[in-house]
Structure formats: structure tokens, C-alpha cells
Amino acid sequence: MGELSRRRVPKAGVSNPMQATFMIEALIVAGCFTAFWSNSDALGPIARPLIFVFLFLAALLAILTGKVRRIATTPTELILYAVGILSAAVSVVLGEDYSILYTTYYFGAIILVSVLARTVSLERLLDLGAQVMILCILACAIVERHNLLSALSITIGKHGLFRFSPLDNHPLLTGDIFGGGSILLIRRLYLSRKILERCVMAVGILSAWIFALAASARSSVVALGAAAAFAIVVELRLTKVLFSKRAGLTLVAIAACILLYIGPAHKYLQAIFAVDSAYRGVGSGATGRTDLWMHGLSTLTSDPSRLALGAGLRSSEAESIGFSTENSYISILLDCGLFVGSALIALFVYAPVSALKLSRSSTSGSNSFAFLPSFFVFLLVQCFFIRDLVGLGNPISLLTLFFITSLSMSVGFHASLQAAPNNAAVPERPAIGMLRTRPKEAASPQPPRS
């Protein structure tokens, strides 16, 4: 009798599934949010190792609580690991100390992401990404409010236009973070049924766009335009949008943007985006950036060994080659060589197609993968102008690593849910904040049709 009573005593600590889920998700959010501080001169040396501490603790907890699902290694993971193996070999041969160090970080991140992508579903990772963006917005509003106001007031200093660069993140990277982050917030706004959450998401979206405006990140505006066009025409399907309830709101929003530009805000937008600048303006024809692209390509083709094998991750930094490539695709080829680099680029190019197939095969009441394809389209356009497509030191690149890895195993993840009735009977529920999935999404997940 005593033995039976002992068996009935509930286990304490993180053995509670909901409690363990809360802690794992909280650690993922903490790791990605910490990446936002990694470029800060004051806090960067502390923030960078903390990213891995948080993710390591999340992965360790997932393993100890038995939440890691048995999913076969995916082609996406093989490519990501091939990048690390090649970088390790080449950087050691060439004696590139920084590339060796960064490759070590990269390998650690890939392993941790592989474990966590088998623990937390893609839908939930997208929700966590929205939470990370809300935290980044709050951090900027608290810590960088004076610089934000200076940038929005169009301050001209001795180095030209003062551009918003929160926590020492480059203005272009700022546009990338908050431009991509705004799409994650739009997804939550689209899925949510709670008025309070919708209000929070709407304020977050507006704030993210204001930050991109203050950074004078014109490439982010172009990328957001491309993502919006893709979402309307391909994801939501233009014919359905025209006859849907959202059509009126969409037209009103477009009309408001047009009126805002041709109306009283016309001169302000021209000034903050430096449209008439001799160096950054439309008339300059992007000469400086295209010159850097050509310089990067000539550097790649001038060295046969680099063309074939690359020179290791982050070997394309300005400190190493003497100039900034200003293009993620050229940076990838310089780092990884033509063969592995092309495979990595193809992986990202195919991501919106794969996400779209997954989105359209969703059998849930609401499409929990909505705007994920558009998010990848944003990245593909944005990365013509920045060099941070593959990175660990900012939240959007780190989240992208989670998303693209989880995307590759999404079918296997949901299949494992059906194969384990006990786990499927108690679906994963959001454990942090108020970002909760609709009840229809949580009930008995179905594997997408291939």
C-alpha cells in the first residue's frame, strides 16, 4: 500500500510538461533577445557568450525532460553542417583565427538549434519570434529613445544624416531586424482573436516601421514592399483578397500610404530617406554599392582556391578583405566557395516555396504558417543590401536559423505528434506572455500533405 501511494505522488520540478515547456521557450526567447545586444560596445562581450548559455540550457532541459522528438537529419541540416565542416577545415589551413573562432560558435549554434527545432514546433517558434521583437522594441523605447528622436527629427552631423542605430547595430541591420520582425508581428495580428493582443501587435508593427524609418533603411522598405506584394498576390491570392472582408482595409491602408507620401509627409520622407542625396539618392544610381559588389566578385574569381572552397566563415569581413561586400550572397560565396555556398543560397531561395507548400497544406482552422513565405521573401530581397543572412549576432538572423531548420522537419515533427497519442492528447500550449494560438490550431495537429 505504501508503495502504491508513493507512485501516486506527482513528480516535482521541471517534470511538469507545461512547466518544462515554459522554461525551454523562455530560454529560447532570452537567447534570441540577448543577440540584439551583441553588437553593443559596452555589453557585446557579455551578450555574445550569453546567447549560447541560454540556448544550451534550453537544449539541455529539453533532453533531460525527454521532449526532443526522434526526427531524421534533414537535407537542410546536412547543408548547414557542411558549411561548418568546410569552414573549419579551410580556416585552420589558412590560419584565420577569427574565422576559426566564429566557426566554433557556428557549430555550437547549429547543434543547439537542431535539438530545439525537434522540441518546439515551427508555429510556436514563430510566436516566440514575435515575442523577441516586442522585447527588442521595448528595449529601444527605453534605452535609445533620445537617439530615436534625434534620428526622426532629421539631424545632420559632421558625418551626414544621423541614422538610428540602436545598441550599436548598423542602420541597415536595424532595418533588417525590425523589417523582418514586423512580419512576425503581422502574423500574430492576423491569427489573434484577442483584442488586447491585437492592440499590442499593432503598436509593435507601427514601432518597428518607425525604427526602420529612423534608420533610413531604404532597402528594408523595398524588401517590405516585395514581401507585401508576395503576400497579397501569392499567399492570400489576389482574387480572394479582392472579394474578402480584408480588401477594404487593405485598400484603405494603401490609399493612406499614398496620400501620406504625396501629402504633408512628402518632403519629410524625401529628407529622411536622403532621396536627393548625391551619395545615397536615387540619382546616384547606387554606384557605391554596385562597385562593392563587383569588387567582391573579382575578389572571389581572382583566387581559384577561394572560388572553390572559400576562406572560412566571416573571412569576408571588411577587416579581412579591406572592404564591405554589402551583399549576403557574395559574402556567402567568399566564405564557403562556389559549391557549398551555392547550396546554402539555394536553401534560402527555396525556403519561401517550401513554406508556401506547408502553408497551403495546413488543415487547421486558421493557417498558422501565414506570412512565413513572405518573411523569407523579405530576407531574400533585403540580403542584396546587407551581409547578415547567415549570422548569430542579431535576433533576426538567429531566428531565421531556427525557422529554416524547423521548416525542414515540420512534416516529421507533426508526424511524431500523431505517432505519440499521449503527447498529442495534451497539445503544446503557449506558456509565455499572451501570445496564444487559437483553440482550433491546438487541437489534434494534422501532418501537412506532401
Secondary structure as UniProt FT lines:
FT   HELIX           2..8
FT   HELIX           13..15
FT   HELIX           17..35
FT   TURN            36..39
FT   TURN            41..43
FT   HELIX           44..64
FT   TURN            65..66
FT   HELIX           75..94
FT   HELIX           97..117
FT   TURN            118..119
FT   HELIX           122..143
FT   HELIX           145..152
FT   TURN            153..154
FT   STRAND          156..157
FT   TURN            158..159
FT   STRAND          160..161
FT   HELIX           166..168
FT   HELIX           171..191
FT   HELIX           195..214
FT   TURN            215..216
FT   HELIX           218..230
FT   HELIX           231..235
FT   TURN            236..237
FT   HELIX           238..242
FT   HELIX           246..262
FT   TURN            263..265
FT   HELIX           266..272
FT   TURN            273..276
FT   TURN            278..280
FT   HELIX           282..284
FT   TURN            285..286
FT   HELIX           287..301
FT   HELIX           304..309
FT   TURN            313..316
FT   HELIX           318..321
FT   HELIX           328..360
FT   TURN            368..371
FT   HELIX           372..382
FT   TURN            383..385
FT   HELIX           395..408
FT   HELIX           410..419
FT   HELIX           421..425
FT   TURN            433..434
FT   HELIX           439..442
//
